[in-house]
């Protein structure tokens, strides 16, 4: 149960930030223009560009949130100290 809570605590903020980042990024840049600049030999649809951009943003923010969760761990693991 605790591992699922940790995963949810990393997935939800990373998803939310990826949504906001995608909206802001694609408000200024068209995926088809980016495709023409970066990969002119490959044809993609606008929807695929939005999808790929969102998942790349989610992956990046997931990695950042994972590192934050790793740094917030208590030294010595998740074990509670014994009661005396």
C-alpha positions in Angstrom: 0.0 0.0 0.0 2.8 2.4 0.9 4.6 1.9 -2.4 1.4 2.7 -4.3 1.0 5.9 -2.3 4.6 6.9 -3.2 4.0 6.1 -6.8 0.9 8.2 -6.8 2.7 11.0 -5.1 5.1 11.1 -8.0 2.8 10.3 -10.9 0.1 12.9 -10.1 2.2 16.0 -9.8 4.3 15.0 -12.8 1.1 14.5 -14.8 -0.3 17.8 -13.7 2.9 19.7 -14.6 3.1 17.9 -17.9 -0.4 19.0 -18.8 0.4 22.6 -18.0 3.7 22.5 -19.7 2.2 21.0 -22.9 -0.6 23.6 -23.0 1.9 26.5 -22.6 4.4 25.0 -25.0 1.9 24.2 -27.8 0.2 27.5 -27.4 3.3 29.0 -29.1 4.7 26.2 -31.2 2.9 24.0 -33.8 4.0 20.3 -33.8 4.0 20.3 -37.6 6.4 23.3 -37.7 8.7 21.5 -35.2 8.5 18.3 -37.3 9.6 20.2 -40.5 12.5 21.7 -38.7 13.7 18.6 -36.8 12.6 15.6 -38.8 11.8 16.8 -42.4 12.0 13.2 -43.8 9.3 11.9 -41.4 5.6 12.8 -41.8 3.6 13.0 -38.5 0.2 14.2 -37.7 -0.5 17.1 -35.5 -2.2 14.8 -32.9 0.9 12.6 -32.8 3.1 15.6 -32.2 0.9 16.7 -29.3 0.9 13.2 -27.9 4.6 12.8 -28.1 5.2 16.2 -26.7 2.9 15.5 -23.7 4.6 12.1 -22.9 8.0 13.6 -23.2 7.0 16.4 -20.8 5.5 13.8 -18.5 8.7 11.7 -18.6 10.8 14.7 -17.8 8.7 15.8 -14.9 8.3 12.2 -13.6 12.1 12.0 -13.5 12.3 15.3 -11.6 9.6 14.3 -9.1 11.3 10.9 -8.6 14.6 12.5 -7.7 12.7 14.8 -5.3 11.0 11.8 -3.7 14.4 10.0 -3.5 16.0 13.0 -1.8 13.1 13.3 0.7 13.5 9.7 2.0 14.7 9.4 5.5 18.3 8.2 5.9 18.4 4.4 6.5 15.2 3.6 4.6 11.6 3.8 5.5 11.8 1.9 8.8 10.5 3.5 11.9 12.9 3.6 14.8 12.2 1.1 17.5 10.3 2.3 20.5 12.1 2.2 23.8 
